Amino acid sequence: MSAADPMSEAERVLRICSACMYCDGLCPVFPAIDGKHGFSLSDVSYLSNLCHNCQGCWHDCQYAPPHPFAVNLPATLAGLRQRSYADHLWPPVLGRAFRASSLAVPATVALALLITFALVLSTGSTAMLFAADAREGAFYRVLPWPAMAGLAGATFGWAVIAITLATLRYWRTVAPGVTISEILRALPVALSDIVTLRHLGGGGPGCHDDSERPSHRRRIMHHLTAGGFVLSGLSTMVAAAYHHLLGVAAPYPVGSLPVMLGLVGGATMTVGAVGLLGLEARADREPSDRGETRLNVAFLILLALVGASGLAVLGFRSTPAMGLLLTTHLGLVFGLFAALPFSKALHAPFRAAALLRAAIDGDRRASARKPDAAGDAR
């Protein structure tokens, strides 16, 4: 039970859970460990990301403290989940940044803000920081389009490449020998689990967010945050189409598609992130991991700031505050993109990969249970 040896503690706890299986049905972790008596690092890396931290097993476990077995599966897997992120980051040197991400993320965002303001000042747009301008192309008189598009493209491209390669490294660890046909058969089930966040239901009644009474608040807030992020991204893509295909420069009318997508996306992302921060503040610390809590808080604060600053730009874009608010929002967005590969954002693709592996395993078990037609005929 030494905290200095988390792998040994994980194997001890998982072996107890595998023998007991009282919590079978709460989440996909328990079917995945059924019948297993030993757990490798790749097993634990898979199981830790399959865990949705609903904490249902903590409240149901008959071996939780003060029992001498002191089983604390949510906290144990949370600690190993962070190791799985750090072990698979690309480039590997980012492992150091991830282990200090509660400092690295804000430092990256601060650097992005400094670069953005420096670009505004260096392009001679200083006066636009404090001038009212609601004309077409006003945003690009604050930060010229080449600089805006260049920073956005560079940071977003970096995030996509780094996260994709990290996820592929993780997939090779947790799903060796999986075939393309197995992936295709399991993909519908996995996608359903990913999109619906079914396993944040804790087997049905919900997560134990701040008490023994379960609720679906965390699931709802996750949907709001993720949905808002997607809508905000769509808003940017539609705005790019307006700019390049229609020849219309921002800012756009309030009733236009990019503005409406950004408004709904920014509002829902902000509400979701703030709601999740509230749940983190009230969460029971015993079945939690301090490092994961810091990761969550740093990432959620950044998402909330991005959403709120975007709404502020929309609300005050016809006032002298527009330039300052726009520069701040852009700096936050560039910082978010730059920090994504070593932030808690990794949990999304890693959990998706774990759910795909779980769906493949489920398909394999179902295939193994099918009666042998030739044997039945005999």
Rosetta blueprint (number, residue, H / E / L):
1 M L
2 S L
3 A L
4 A L
5 D L
6 P H
7 M H
8 S H
9 E H
10 A H
11 E H
12 R H
13 V H
14 L H
15 R H
16 I H
17 C H
18 S H
19 A H
20 C H
21 M L
22 Y L
23 C L
24 D L
25 G L
26 L L
27 C L
28 P L
29 V H
30 F H
31 P H
32 A H
33 I H
34 D L
35 G L
36 K L
37 H L
38 G L
39 F L
40 S L
41 L H
42 S H
43 D H
44 V H
45 S H
46 Y H
47 L H
48 S H
49 N H
50 L H
51 C L
52 H L
53 N L
54 C L
55 Q L
56 G H
57 C H
58 W H
59 H H
60 D H
61 C L
62 Q L
63 Y L
64 A L
65 P L
66 P L
67 H L
68 P L
69 F L
70 A L
71 V L
72 N L
73 L H
74 P H
75 A H
76 T H
77 L H
78 A H
79 G H
80 L H
81 R H
82 Q H
83 R H
84 S H
85 Y H
86 A H
87 D H
88 H H
89 L L
90 W L
91 P L
92 P L
93 V L
94 L H
95 G H
96 R H
97 A H
98 F H
99 R H
100 A L
101 S H
102 S H
103 L H
104 A H
105 V H
106 P H
107 A H
108 T H
109 V H
110 A H
111 L H
112 A H
113 L H
114 L H
115 I H
116 T H
117 F H
118 A H
119 L H
120 V H
121 L H
122 S H
123 T L
124 G L
125 S L
126 T H
127 A H
128 M H
129 L H
130 F H
131 A L
132 A L
133 D L
134 A L
135 R L
136 E L
137 G L
138 A H
139 F H
140 Y H
141 R H
142 V H
143 L L
144 P L
145 W H
146 P H
147 A H
148 M H
149 A H
150 G H
151 L H
152 A H
153 G H
154 A H
155 T H
156 F H
157 G H
158 W H
159 A H
160 V H
161 I H
162 A H
163 I H
164 T H
165 L H
166 A H
167 T H
168 L H
169 R H
170 Y H
171 W H
172 R H
173 T H
174 V H
175 A L
176 P L
177 G L
178 V L
179 T L
180 I H
181 S H
182 E H
183 I H
184 L H
185 R H
186 A H
187 L H
188 P H
189 V H
190 A H
191 L H
192 S H
193 D H
194 I H
195 V H
196 T H
197 L L
198 R H
199 H H
200 L H
201 G H
202 G L
203 G L
204 G L
205 P L
206 G L
207 C E
208 H L
209 D L
210 D L
211 S L
212 E L
213 R L
214 P L
215 S E
216 H L
217 R H
218 R H
219 R H
220 I H
221 M H
222 H H
223 H H
224 L H
225 T H
226 A H
227 G H
228 G H
229 F H
230 V H
231 L H
232 S H
233 G H
234 L H
235 S H
236 T H
237 M H
238 V H
239 A H
240 A H
241 A H
242 Y H
243 H H
244 H H
245 L H
246 L L
247 G L
248 V L
249 A L
250 A L
251 P L
252 Y L
253 P L
254 V L
255 G L
256 S L
257 L H
258 P H
259 V H
260 M H
261 L H
262 G H
263 L H
264 V H
265 G H
266 G H
267 A H
268 T H
269 M H
270 T H
271 V H
272 G H
273 A H
274 V H
275 G H
276 L H
277 L H
278 G H
279 L H
280 E H
281 A H
282 R H
283 A L
284 D L
285 R L
286 E L
287 P L
288 S L
289 D L
290 R H
291 G H
292 E H
293 T H
294 R H
295 L H
296 N H
297 V H
298 A H
299 F H
300 L H
301 I H
302 L H
303 L H
304 A H
305 L H
306 V H
307 G H
308 A H
309 S H
310 G H
311 L H
312 A H
313 V H
314 L H
315 G H
316 F L
317 R L
318 S L
319 T L
320 P L
321 A L
322 M H
323 G H
324 L H
325 L H
326 L H
327 T H
328 T H
329 H H
330 L H
331 G H
332 L H
333 V H
334 F H
335 G H
336 L H
337 F H
338 A H
339 A H
340 L H
341 P H
342 F H
343 S L
344 K H
345 A H
346 L H
347 H H
348 A H
349 P H
350 F H
351 R H
352 A H
353 A H
354 A H
355 L H
356 L H
357 R H
358 A H
359 A H
360 I H
361 D H
362 G H
363 D H
364 R H
365 R H
366 A H
367 S H
368 A H
369 R H
370 K L
371 P L
372 D L
373 A H
374 A H
375 G H
376 D H
377 A H
378 R L
